[in-house]
Amino acid sequence: IEYRFSGFMNVESITLAEGITSIGAYAFANLPKLNSIYLPSTLTTIEEYGFGTENSIENVYYGGTCEEWILLWSSQNNPTYYNPMLYADNLYFKNESEEWEKVSTLIIPSSITDISDEYLYGFNDIDTIIIEEGIERLNCSDLTKFVHTKNIYLPATLNYIDYDNFNKLEKLENVYYSGTMNEWLNMDLASSIDCSPLIYADNFYMKDENGEWEIVTQIV
């Protein structure tokens, strides 16, 4: 698909069927009324300014998973400035009932080893961030855009936190940590104690003997 749909002045919605893998250069440029676009999970390549440089897109619906979406934009084939979420307000994935649902939880899987702020366009209204087991390092500057986040889950494998930008998470309330107290106290905080999310959050949770989350009220 290259240039083919550029200039359709009254188009408000575009649906790309599963099986489509590429969006060509300027394919959907100059669509002044375009409001919503549905992208398939099979999409792998977005060529030069596939969505133009200016548009009125508000909603992006993606048929794949959160992990696939992030990997799509971390690919060298797809510069982040081709991402339609540079313009849109809302990003939707399908839930377990196969219904469209606006993203409110961001799950960062261990397969994504290099988390960059640029890959995370579209997650502006995230309530909860879950960083899965296996991730060892966290560059907190990657979290500066999540000003609405209240909850963050940190894995036991995490051993290094860089920078002190948790202070950008103005609404952070709860930190959930899967490791032990000894592991937490031995966490490598690169810059200073200000790297710790506990400086900004209200509550710190760890798992009890039954594997249930429990707020920490004493240190032994």
Secondary structure, DSSP 8 states (H G I E B T S, - for coil): --STTTT-TT--EEE--TT--EE-TTTT-S-TT--EEEE-TT--EE-TTTT-SS----EEEESS-HHHHHHHHHSTTS-GGG-GGGT-SEEEEE-TTS-EEE--EEEE-TT--S--GGGGTT-TT-SEEEE-TT--EEEGGGGTT-TT--EEEE-TT--EEESSGGGG-TT--EEEE-S-HHHHHT-EESS-GGGSGGGT-SEEEEE-TTS-EEE-----
